[in-house]
Amino acid sequence: MMNDDLFENLRTSRSDNELNSIRVHKYLTHTKVVGKVETARFLDTIGLDEKTTIGQITDKNISQILDFFKIK
């Protein structure tokens, strides 16, 4: 359920002018569930970085992020 919500939140945020400029790294680490360094290393493995914004991610990236959180 949480993963479905996260997927939908990220998908809809891409087209929201107030949200699509938020950095993915900041969005994923603000709850402190996953550490900043671990998140940065993960983003690097899928071709993103700490400066990538929500507006720049694809559905494939979102699925990869969900898979990462399933492991956590």
N, CA, C and O atoms as a Maestro MAE file, in Angstrom:
{
 s_m_m2io_version
 :::
 2.0.0
}

f_m_ct {
 s_m_title
 :::
 protein
 m_atom[288] {
  # First column is atom index #
  i_m_mmod_type
  r_m_x_coord
  r_m_y_coord
  r_m_z_coord
  i_m_residue_number
  s_m_chain_name
  s_m_pdb_residue_name
  s_m_pdb_atom_name
  i_m_atomic_number
  :::
  1 25 0.820 -1.196 0.000 1 A "MET " " N  " 7
  2 3 0.000 0.000 0.000 1 A "MET " " CA " 6
  3 2 0.863 1.259 0.000 1 A "MET " " C  " 6
  4 15 0.638 2.177 -0.789 1 A "MET " " O  " 8
  5 25 1.861 1.294 0.899 2 A "MET " " N  " 7
  6 3 2.740 2.459 0.962 2 A "MET " " CA " 6
  7 2 3.442 2.681 -0.371 2 A "MET " " C  " 6
  8 15 3.587 3.818 -0.820 2 A "MET " " O  " 8
  9 25 3.880 1.590 -1.005 3 A "ASN " " N  " 7
  10 3 4.586 1.721 -2.273 3 A "ASN " " CA " 6
  11 2 3.675 2.285 -3.360 3 A "ASN " " C  " 6
  12 15 4.112 3.079 -4.194 3 A "ASN " " O  " 8
  13 25 2.402 1.870 -3.348 4 A "ASP " " N  " 7
  14 3 1.455 2.412 -4.324 4 A "ASP " " CA " 6
  15 2 1.277 3.915 -4.116 4 A "ASP " " C  " 6
  16 15 1.221 4.682 -5.077 4 A "ASP " " O  " 8
  17 25 1.188 4.322 -2.857 5 A "ASP " " N  " 7
  18 3 1.045 5.745 -2.539 5 A "ASP " " CA " 6
  19 2 2.282 6.523 -2.962 5 A "ASP " " C  " 6
  20 15 2.177 7.604 -3.541 5 A "ASP " " O  " 8
  21 25 3.456 5.968 -2.670 6 A "LEU " " N  " 7
  22 3 4.698 6.639 -3.043 6 A "LEU " " CA " 6
  23 2 4.799 6.782 -4.550 6 A "LEU " " C  " 6
  24 15 5.172 7.842 -5.054 6 A "LEU " " O  " 8
  25 25 4.468 5.713 -5.276 7 A "PHE " " N  " 7
  26 3 4.517 5.751 -6.741 7 A "PHE " " CA " 6
  27 2 3.587 6.837 -7.275 7 A "PHE " " C  " 6
  28 15 3.977 7.648 -8.115 7 A "PHE " " O  " 8
  29 25 2.360 6.838 -6.779 8 A "GLU " " N  " 7
  30 3 1.385 7.814 -7.261 8 A "GLU " " CA " 6
  31 2 1.777 9.239 -6.867 8 A "GLU " " C  " 6
  32 15 1.617 10.167 -7.660 8 A "GLU " " O  " 8
  33 25 2.286 9.416 -5.657 9 A "ASN " " N  " 7
  34 3 2.738 10.752 -5.220 9 A "ASN " " CA " 6
  35 2 3.849 11.280 -6.117 9 A "ASN " " C  " 6
  36 15 3.822 12.443 -6.517 9 A "ASN " " O  " 8
  37 25 4.813 10.447 -6.433 10 A "LEU " " N  " 7
  38 3 5.913 10.882 -7.293 10 A "LEU " " CA " 6
  39 2 5.422 11.162 -8.712 10 A "LEU " " C  " 6
  40 15 5.842 12.139 -9.331 10 A "LEU " " O  " 8
  41 25 4.541 10.316 -9.226 11 A "ARG " " N  " 7
  42 3 4.014 10.524 -10.593 11 A "ARG " " CA " 6
  43 2 3.248 11.830 -10.694 11 A "ARG " " C  " 6
  44 15 3.456 12.592 -11.639 11 A "ARG " " O  " 8
  45 25 2.372 12.104 -9.746 12 A "THR " " N  " 7
  46 3 1.572 13.328 -9.825 12 A "THR " " CA " 6
  47 2 2.410 14.564 -9.515 12 A "THR " " C  " 6
  48 15 2.128 15.650 -10.022 12 A "THR " " O  " 8
  49 25 3.428 14.406 -8.692 13 A "SER " " N  " 7
  50 3 4.294 15.541 -8.344 13 A "SER " " CA " 6
  51 2 5.103 16.026 -9.541 13 A "SER " " C  " 6
  52 15 5.488 17.194 -9.597 13 A "SER " " O  " 8
  53 25 5.364 15.140 -10.497 14 A "ARG " " N  " 7
  54 3 6.142 15.537 -11.677 14 A "ARG " " CA " 6
  55 2 5.460 16.645 -12.459 14 A "ARG " " C  " 6
  56 15 6.133 17.481 -13.062 14 A "ARG " " O  " 8
  57 25 4.133 16.663 -12.457 15 A "SER " " N  " 7
  58 3 3.417 17.674 -13.241 15 A "SER " " CA " 6
  59 2 2.923 18.844 -12.390 15 A "SER " " C  " 6
  60 15 2.272 19.751 -12.907 15 A "SER " " O  " 8
  61 25 3.219 18.831 -11.120 16 A "ASP " " N  " 7
  62 3 2.809 19.912 -10.221 16 A "ASP " " CA " 6
  63 2 3.950 20.921 -10.116 16 A "ASP " " C  " 6
  64 15 5.025 20.596 -9.612 16 A "ASP " " O  " 8
  65 25 3.716 22.139 -10.589 17 A "ASN " " N  " 7
  66 3 4.776 23.146 -10.623 17 A "ASN " " CA " 6
  67 2 5.360 23.478 -9.257 17 A "ASN " " C  " 6
  68 15 6.513 23.901 -9.161 17 A "ASN " " O  " 8
  69 25 4.594 23.295 -8.223 18 A "GLU " " N  " 7
  70 3 5.101 23.583 -6.880 18 A "GLU " " CA " 6
  71 2 5.931 22.429 -6.320 18 A "GLU " " C  " 6
  72 15 6.735 22.635 -5.411 18 A "GLU " " O  " 8
  73 25 5.750 21.231 -6.844 19 A "LEU " " N  " 7
  74 3 6.443 20.060 -6.306 19 A "LEU " " CA " 6
  75 2 7.538 19.509 -7.208 19 A "LEU " " C  " 6
  76 15 8.472 18.874 -6.719 19 A "LEU " " O  " 8
  77 25 7.442 19.737 -8.514 20 A "ASN " " N  " 7
  78 3 8.398 19.087 -9.414 20 A "ASN " " CA " 6
  79 2 9.820 19.625 -9.317 20 A "ASN " " C  " 6
  80 15 10.740 19.050 -9.898 20 A "ASN " " O  " 8
  81 25 10.008 20.714 -8.595 21 A "SER " " N  " 7
  82 3 11.362 21.244 -8.428 21 A "SER " " CA " 6
  83 2 12.045 20.723 -7.163 21 A "SER " " C  " 6
  84 15 13.207 21.042 -6.909 21 A "SER " " O  " 8
  85 25 11.334 19.927 -6.374 22 A "ILE " " N  " 7
  86 3 11.929 19.352 -5.161 22 A "ILE " " CA " 6
  87 2 12.938 18.292 -5.571 22 A "ILE " " C  " 6
  88 15 12.686 17.502 -6.480 22 A "ILE " " O  " 8
  89 25 14.061 18.279 -4.909 23 A "ARG " " N  " 7
  90 3 15.076 17.275 -5.208 23 A "ARG " " CA " 6
  91 2 14.636 15.913 -4.686 23 A "ARG " " C  " 6
  92 15 14.142 15.793 -3.565 23 A "ARG " " O  " 8
  93 25 14.822 14.894 -5.515 24 A "VAL " " N  " 7
  94 3 14.446 13.531 -5.144 24 A "VAL " " CA " 6
  95 2 15.177 13.119 -3.872 24 A "VAL " " C  " 6
  96 15 14.583 12.512 -2.981 24 A "VAL " " O  " 8
  97 25 16.451 13.444 -3.786 25 A "HIS " " N  " 7
  98 3 17.263 13.092 -2.619 25 A "HIS " " CA " 6
  99 2 16.646 13.661 -1.345 25 A "HIS " " C  " 6
  100 15 16.526 12.957 -0.343 25 A "HIS " " O  " 8
  101 25 16.262 14.912 -1.383 26 A "LYS " " N  " 7
  102 3 15.653 15.574 -0.226 26 A "LYS " " CA " 6
  103 2 14.308 14.922 0.115 26 A "LYS " " C  " 6
  104 15 14.005 14.687 1.285 26 A "LYS " " O  " 8
  105 25 13.519 14.638 -0.903 27 A "TYR " " N  " 7
  106 3 12.215 14.010 -0.706 27 A "TYR " " CA " 6
  107 2 12.351 12.647 -0.029 27 A "TYR " " C  " 6
  108 15 11.577 12.314 0.868 27 A "TYR " " O  " 8
  109 25 13.338 11.862 -0.462 28 A "LEU " " N  " 7
  110 3 13.504 10.512 0.076 28 A "LEU " " CA " 6
  111 2 14.123 10.494 1.467 28 A "LEU " " C  " 6
  112 15 13.882 9.562 2.234 28 A "LEU " " O  " 8
  113 25 14.913 11.502 1.802 29 A "THR " " N  " 7
  114 3 15.631 11.471 3.083 29 A "THR " " CA " 6
  115 2 14.988 12.314 4.169 29 A "THR " " C  " 6
  116 15 15.444 12.265 5.311 29 A "THR " " O  " 8
  117 25 13.961 13.077 3.874 30 A "HIS " " N  " 7
  118 3 13.411 13.981 4.887 30 A "HIS " " CA " 6
  119 2 12.814 13.253 6.092 30 A "HIS " " C  " 6
  120 15 12.741 13.829 7.177 30 A "HIS " " O  " 8
  121 25 12.387 12.008 5.925 31 A "THR " " N  " 7
  122 3 11.831 11.251 7.052 31 A "THR " " CA " 6
  123 2 12.904 10.530 7.862 31 A "THR " " C  " 6
  124 15 12.629 9.985 8.931 31 A "THR " " O  " 8
  125 25 14.113 10.532 7.347 32 A "LYS " " N  " 7
  126 3 15.259 9.883 7.977 32 A "LYS " " CA " 6
  127 2 15.117 8.359 8.078 32 A "LYS " " C  " 6
  128 15 15.794 7.719 8.882 32 A "LYS " " O  " 8
  129 25 14.222 7.782 7.245 33 A "VAL " " N  " 7
  130 3 14.098 6.332 7.174 33 A "VAL " " CA " 6
  131 2 15.335 5.753 6.497 33 A "VAL " " C  " 6
  132 15 15.822 4.684 6.864 33 A "VAL " " O  " 8
  133 25 15.826 6.479 5.509 34 A "VAL " " N  " 7
  134 3 17.024 6.084 4.776 34 A "VAL " " CA " 6
  135 2 18.024 7.222 4.888 34 A "VAL " " C  " 6
  136 15 17.657 8.391 4.770 34 A "VAL " " O  " 8
  137 25 19.282 6.883 5.115 35 A "GLY " " N  " 7
  138 3 20.313 7.895 5.280 35 A "GLY " " CA " 6
  139 2 20.657 8.625 3.999 35 A "GLY " " C  " 6
  140 15 20.390 8.145 2.897 35 A "GLY " " O  " 8
  141 25 21.252 9.786 4.164 36 A "LYS " " N  " 7
  142 3 21.606 10.630 3.016 36 A "LYS " " CA " 6
  143 2 22.670 9.998 2.132 36 A "LYS " " C  " 6
  144 15 22.559 10.030 0.907 36 A "LYS " " O  " 8
  145 25 23.693 9.427 2.740 37 A "VAL " " N  " 7
  146 3 24.777 8.825 1.956 37 A "VAL " " CA " 6
  147 2 24.271 7.601 1.210 37 A "VAL " " C  " 6
  148 15 24.562 7.421 0.027 37 A "VAL " " O  " 8
  149 25 23.513 6.761 1.903 38 A "GLU " " N  " 7
  150 3 22.966 5.564 1.272 38 A "GLU " " CA " 6
  151 2 22.052 5.931 0.103 38 A "GLU " " C  " 6
  152 15 22.089 5.285 -0.944 38 A "GLU " " O  " 8
  153 25 21.244 6.955 0.283 39 A "THR " " N  " 7
  154 3 20.343 7.406 -0.777 39 A "THR " " CA " 6
  155 2 21.133 7.960 -1.955 39 A "THR " " C  " 6
  156 15 20.817 7.666 -3.108 39 A "THR " " O  " 8
  157 25 22.148 8.752 -1.674 40 A "ALA " " N  " 7
  158 3 22.974 9.321 -2.749 40 A "ALA " " CA " 6
  159 2 23.652 8.213 -3.547 40 A "ALA " " C  " 6
  160 15 23.713 8.281 -4.775 40 A "ALA " " O  " 8
  161 25 24.157 7.201 -2.863 41 A "ARG " " N  " 7
  162 3 24.810 6.082 -3.566 41 A "ARG " " CA " 6
  163 2 23.803 5.321 -4.413 41 A "ARG " " C  " 6
  164 15 24.106 4.933 -5.542 41 A "ARG " " O  " 8
  165 25 22.595 5.103 -3.872 42 A "PHE " " N  " 7
  166 3 21.560 4.421 -4.636 42 A "PHE " " CA " 6
  167 2 21.185 5.215 -5.879 42 A "PHE " " C  " 6
  168 15 21.119 4.656 -6.974 42 A "PHE " " O  " 8
  169 25 20.939 6.514 -5.722 43 A "LEU " " N  " 7
  170 3 20.565 7.345 -6.870 43 A "LEU " " CA " 6
  171 2 21.624 7.266 -7.961 43 A "LEU " " C  " 6
  172 15 21.300 7.231 -9.148 43 A "LEU " " O  " 8
  173 25 22.879 7.240 -7.560 44 A "ASP " " N  " 7
  174 3 23.974 7.129 -8.521 44 A "ASP " " CA " 6
  175 2 23.880 5.823 -9.315 44 A "ASP " " C  " 6
  176 15 24.183 5.800 -10.508 44 A "ASP " " O  " 8
  177 25 23.465 4.747 -8.662 45 A "THR " " N  " 7
  178 3 23.379 3.455 -9.356 45 A "THR " " CA " 6
  179 2 22.282 3.426 -10.413 45 A "THR " " C  " 6
  180 15 22.330 2.606 -11.330 45 A "THR " " O  " 8
  181 25 21.293 4.310 -10.296 46 A "ILE " " N  " 7
  182 3 20.225 4.338 -11.305 46 A "ILE " " CA " 6
  183 2 20.340 5.551 -12.228 46 A "ILE " " C  " 6
  184 15 19.397 5.889 -12.944 46 A "ILE " " O  " 8
  185 25 21.504 6.198 -12.202 47 A "GLY " " N  " 7
  186 3 21.773 7.283 -13.138 47 A "GLY " " CA " 6
  187 2 21.251 8.642 -12.715 47 A "GLY " " C  " 6
  188 15 21.162 9.554 -13.537 47 A "GLY " " O  " 8
  189 25 20.905 8.791 -11.445 48 A "LEU " " N  " 7
  190 3 20.444 10.074 -10.923 48 A "LEU " " CA " 6
  191 2 21.472 10.591 -9.932 48 A "LEU " " C  " 6
  192 15 22.414 9.878 -9.587 48 A "LEU " " O  " 8
  193 25 21.303 11.828 -9.471 49 A "ASP " " N  " 7
  194 3 22.209 12.346 -8.458 49 A "ASP " " CA " 6
  195 2 21.433 13.166 -7.434 49 A "ASP " " C  " 6
  196 15 20.205 13.242 -7.489 49 A "ASP " " O  " 8
  197 25 22.157 13.777 -6.503 50 A "GLU " " N  " 7
  198 3 21.520 14.526 -5.420 50 A "GLU " " CA " 6
  199 2 20.773 15.759 -5.916 50 A "GLU " " C  " 6
  200 15 19.927 16.293 -5.199 50 A "GLU " " O  " 8
  201 25 21.065 16.213 -7.110 51 A "LYS " " N  " 7
  202 3 20.426 17.412 -7.648 51 A "LYS " " CA " 6
  203 2 19.246 17.110 -8.580 51 A "LYS " " C  " 6
  204 15 18.579 18.030 -9.054 51 A "LYS " " O  " 8
  205 25 18.993 15.842 -8.838 52 A "THR " " N  " 7
  206 3 17.876 15.462 -9.697 52 A "THR " " CA " 6
  207 2 16.564 15.861 -9.025 52 A "THR " " C  " 6
  208 15 16.351 15.585 -7.845 52 A "THR " " O  " 8
  209 25 15.694 16.509 -9.786 53 A "THR " " N  " 7
  210 3 14.409 16.927 -9.231 53 A "THR " " CA " 6
  211 2 13.311 15.927 -9.595 53 A "THR " " C  " 6
  212 15 13.469 15.115 -10.506 53 A "THR " " O  " 8
  213 25 12.216 16.001 -8.878 54 A "ILE " " N  " 7
  214 3 11.089 15.110 -9.136 54 A "ILE " " CA " 6
  215 2 10.605 15.252 -10.574 54 A "ILE " " C  " 6
  216 15 10.187 14.269 -11.187 54 A "ILE " " O  " 8
  217 25 10.656 16.451 -11.111 55 A "GLY " " N  " 7
  218 3 10.228 16.681 -12.485 55 A "GLY " " CA " 6
  219 2 11.085 15.986 -13.531 55 A "GLY " " C  " 6
  220 15 10.672 15.867 -14.685 55 A "GLY " " O  " 8
  221 25 12.267 15.527 -13.150 56 A "GLN " " N  " 7
  222 3 13.189 14.896 -14.093 56 A "GLN " " CA " 6
  223 2 13.139 13.368 -14.077 56 A "GLN " " C  " 6
  224 15 13.760 12.729 -14.927 56 A "GLN " " O  " 8
  225 25 12.417 12.772 -13.132 57 A "ILE " " N  " 7
  226 3 12.439 11.313 -13.035 57 A "ILE " " CA " 6
  227 2 11.379 10.686 -13.936 57 A "ILE " " C  " 6
  228 15 10.375 11.309 -14.282 57 A "ILE " " O  " 8
  229 25 11.634 9.445 -14.299 58 A "THR " " N  " 7
  230 3 10.731 8.689 -15.172 58 A "THR " " CA " 6
  231 2 9.965 7.643 -14.351 58 A "THR " " C  " 6
  232 15 10.261 7.422 -13.177 58 A "THR " " O  " 8
  233 25 8.989 7.013 -14.982 59 A "ASP " " N  " 7
  234 3 8.285 5.916 -14.311 59 A "ASP " " CA " 6
  235 2 9.255 4.801 -13.947 59 A "ASP " " C  " 6
  236 15 9.118 4.169 -12.899 59 A "ASP " " O  " 8
  237 25 10.225 4.563 -14.803 60 A "LYS " " N  " 7
  238 3 11.218 3.525 -14.508 60 A "LYS " " CA " 6
  239 2 12.008 3.903 -13.261 60 A "LYS " " C  " 6
  240 15 12.246 3.052 -12.404 60 A "LYS " " O  " 8
  241 25 12.422 5.172 -13.144 61 A "ASN " " N  " 7
  242 3 13.135 5.615 -11.944 61 A "ASN " " CA " 6
  243 2 12.280 5.429 -10.699 61 A "ASN " " C  " 6
  244 15 12.771 4.992 -9.658 61 A "ASN " " O  " 8
  245 25 10.996 5.761 -10.811 62 A "ILE " " N  " 7
  246 3 10.100 5.619 -9.669 62 A "ILE " " CA " 6
  247 2 10.016 4.153 -9.253 62 A "ILE " " C  " 6
  248 15 10.042 3.846 -8.062 62 A "ILE " " O  " 8
  249 25 9.916 3.254 -10.218 63 A "SER " " N  " 7
  250 3 9.871 1.821 -9.906 63 A "SER " " CA " 6
  251 2 11.160 1.364 -9.232 63 A "SER " " C  " 6
  252 15 11.128 0.547 -8.312 63 A "SER " " O  " 8
  253 25 12.291 1.891 -9.688 64 A "GLN " " N  " 7
  254 3 13.575 1.543 -9.074 64 A "GLN " " CA " 6
  255 2 13.635 2.052 -7.637 64 A "GLN " " C  " 6
  256 15 14.159 1.369 -6.757 64 A "GLN " " O  " 8
  257 25 13.108 3.230 -7.400 65 A "ILE " " N  " 7
  258 3 13.082 3.790 -6.052 65 A "ILE " " CA " 6
  259 2 12.187 2.930 -5.158 65 A "ILE " " C  " 6
  260 15 12.539 2.654 -4.011 65 A "ILE " " O  " 8
  261 25 11.051 2.514 -5.670 66 A "LEU " " N  " 7
  262 3 10.158 1.650 -4.890 66 A "LEU " " CA " 6
  263 2 10.833 0.336 -4.538 66 A "LEU " " C  " 6
  264 15 10.709 -0.152 -3.415 66 A "LEU " " O  " 8
  265 25 11.548 -0.237 -5.499 67 A "ASP " " N  " 7
  266 3 12.286 -1.485 -5.228 67 A "ASP " " CA " 6
  267 2 13.315 -1.272 -4.131 67 A "ASP " " C  " 6
  268 15 13.497 -2.137 -3.275 67 A "ASP " " O  " 8
  269 25 13.980 -0.144 -4.149 68 A "PHE " " N  " 7
  270 3 14.978 0.195 -3.122 68 A "PHE " " CA " 6
  271 2 14.324 0.247 -1.738 68 A "PHE " " C  " 6
  272 15 14.895 -0.245 -0.765 68 A "PHE " " O  " 8
  273 25 13.138 0.837 -1.647 69 A "PHE " " N  " 7
  274 3 12.457 0.940 -0.364 69 A "PHE " " CA " 6
  275 2 11.865 -0.388 0.095 69 A "PHE " " C  " 6
  276 15 11.671 -0.589 1.294 69 A "PHE " " O  " 8
  277 25 11.574 -1.294 -0.830 70 A "LYS " " N  " 7
  278 3 11.089 -2.627 -0.438 70 A "LYS " " CA " 6
  279 2 12.159 -3.391 0.326 70 A "LYS " " C  " 6
  280 15 11.852 -4.193 1.207 70 A "LYS " " O  " 8
  281 25 13.414 -3.136 -0.017 71 A "ILE " " N  " 7
  282 3 14.536 -3.789 0.643 71 A "ILE " " CA " 6
  283 2 14.710 -3.261 2.060 71 A "ILE " " C  " 6
  284 15 15.164 -3.991 2.942 71 A "ILE " " O  " 8
  285 25 14.358 -2.017 2.285 72 A "LYS " " N  " 7
  286 3 14.563 -1.362 3.586 72 A "LYS " " CA " 6
  287 2 13.618 -1.859 4.625 72 A "LYS " " C  " 6
  288 15 13.664 -1.407 5.768 72 A "LYS " " O  " 8
  :::
 }
 m_bond[287] {
  # First column is bond index #
  i_m_from
  i_m_to
  i_m_order
  :::
  1 1 2 1
  2 2 3 1
  3 3 4 2
  4 3 5 1
  5 5 6 1
  6 6 7 1
  7 7 8 2
  8 7 9 1
  9 9 10 1
  10 10 11 1
  11 11 12 2
  12 11 13 1
  13 13 14 1
  14 14 15 1
  15 15 16 2
  16 15 17 1
  17 17 18 1
  18 18 19 1
  19 19 20 2
  20 19 21 1
  21 21 22 1
  22 22 23 1
  23 23 24 2
  24 23 25 1
  25 25 26 1
  26 26 27 1
  27 27 28 2
  28 27 29 1
  29 29 30 1
  30 30 31 1
  31 31 32 2
  32 31 33 1
  33 33 34 1
  34 34 35 1
  35 35 36 2
  36 35 37 1
  37 37 38 1
  38 38 39 1
  39 39 40 2
  40 39 41 1
  41 41 42 1
  42 42 43 1
  43 43 44 2
  44 43 45 1
  45 45 46 1
  46 46 47 1
  47 47 48 2
  48 47 49 1
  49 49 50 1
  50 50 51 1
  51 51 52 2
  52 51 53 1
  53 53 54 1
  54 54 55 1
  55 55 56 2
  56 55 57 1
  57 57 58 1
  58 58 59 1
  59 59 60 2
  60 59 61 1
  61 61 62 1
  62 62 63 1
  63 63 64 2
  64 63 65 1
  65 65 66 1
  66 66 67 1
  67 67 68 2
  68 67 69 1
  69 69 70 1
  70 70 71 1
  71 71 72 2
  72 71 73 1
  73 73 74 1
  74 74 75 1
  75 75 76 2
  76 75 77 1
  77 77 78 1
  78 78 79 1
  79 79 80 2
  80 79 81 1
  81 81 82 1
  82 82 83 1
  83 83 84 2
  84 83 85 1
  85 85 86 1
  86 86 87 1
  87 87 88 2
  88 87 89 1
  89 89 90 1
  90 90 91 1
  91 91 92 2
  92 91 93 1
  93 93 94 1
  94 94 95 1
  95 95 96 2
  96 95 97 1
  97 97 98 1
  98 98 99 1
  99 99 100 2
  100 99 101 1
  101 101 102 1
  102 102 103 1
  103 103 104 2
  104 103 105 1
  105 105 106 1
  106 106 107 1
  107 107 108 2
  108 107 109 1
  109 109 110 1
  110 110 111 1
  111 111 112 2
  112 111 113 1
  113 113 114 1
  114 114 115 1
  115 115 116 2
  116 115 117 1
  117 117 118 1
  118 118 119 1
  119 119 120 2
  120 119 121 1
  121 121 122 1
  122 122 123 1
  123 123 124 2
  124 123 125 1
  125 125 126 1
  126 126 127 1
  127 127 128 2
  128 127 129 1
  129 129 130 1
  130 130 131 1
  131 131 132 2
  132 131 133 1
  133 133 134 1
  134 134 135 1
  135 135 136 2
  136 135 137 1
  137 137 138 1
  138 138 139 1
  139 139 140 2
  140 139 141 1
  141 141 142 1
  142 142 143 1
  143 143 144 2
  144 143 145 1
  145 145 146 1
  146 146 147 1
  147 147 148 2
  148 147 149 1
  149 149 150 1
  150 150 151 1
  151 151 152 2
  152 151 153 1
  153 153 154 1
  154 154 155 1
  155 155 156 2
  156 155 157 1
  157 157 158 1
  158 158 159 1
  159 159 160 2
  160 159 161 1
  161 161 162 1
  162 162 163 1
  163 163 164 2
  164 163 165 1
  165 165 166 1
  166 166 167 1
  167 167 168 2
  168 167 169 1
  169 169 170 1
  170 170 171 1
  171 171 172 2
  172 171 173 1
  173 173 174 1
  174 174 175 1
  175 175 176 2
  176 175 177 1
  177 177 178 1
  178 178 179 1
  179 179 180 2
  180 179 181 1
  181 181 182 1
  182 182 183 1
  183 183 184 2
  184 183 185 1
  185 185 186 1
  186 186 187 1
  187 187 188 2
  188 187 189 1
  189 189 190 1
  190 190 191 1
  191 191 192 2
  192 191 193 1
  193 193 194 1
  194 194 195 1
  195 195 196 2
  196 195 197 1
  197 197 198 1
  198 198 199 1
  199 199 200 2
  200 199 201 1
  201 201 202 1
  202 202 203 1
  203 203 204 2
  204 203 205 1
  205 205 206 1
  206 206 207 1
  207 207 208 2
  208 207 209 1
  209 209 210 1
  210 210 211 1
  211 211 212 2
  212 211 213 1
  213 213 214 1
  214 214 215 1
  215 215 216 2
  216 215 217 1
  217 217 218 1
  218 218 219 1
  219 219 220 2
  220 219 221 1
  221 221 222 1
  222 222 223 1
  223 223 224 2
  224 223 225 1
  225 225 226 1
  226 226 227 1
  227 227 228 2
  228 227 229 1
  229 229 230 1
  230 230 231 1
  231 231 232 2
  232 231 233 1
  233 233 234 1
  234 234 235 1
  235 235 236 2
  236 235 237 1
  237 237 238 1
  238 238 239 1
  239 239 240 2
  240 239 241 1
  241 241 242 1
  242 242 243 1
  243 243 244 2
  244 243 245 1
  245 245 246 1
  246 246 247 1
  247 247 248 2
  248 247 249 1
  249 249 250 1
  250 250 251 1
  251 251 252 2
  252 251 253 1
  253 253 254 1
  254 254 255 1
  255 255 256 2
  256 255 257 1
  257 257 258 1
  258 258 259 1
  259 259 260 2
  260 259 261 1
  261 261 262 1
  262 262 263 1
  263 263 264 2
  264 263 265 1
  265 265 266 1
  266 266 267 1
  267 267 268 2
  268 267 269 1
  269 269 270 1
  270 270 271 1
  271 271 272 2
  272 271 273 1
  273 273 274 1
  274 274 275 1
  275 275 276 2
  276 275 277 1
  277 277 278 1
  278 278 279 1
  279 279 280 2
  280 279 281 1
  281 281 282 1
  282 282 283 1
  283 283 284 2
  284 283 285 1
  285 285 286 1
  286 286 287 1
  287 287 288 2
  :::
 }
}
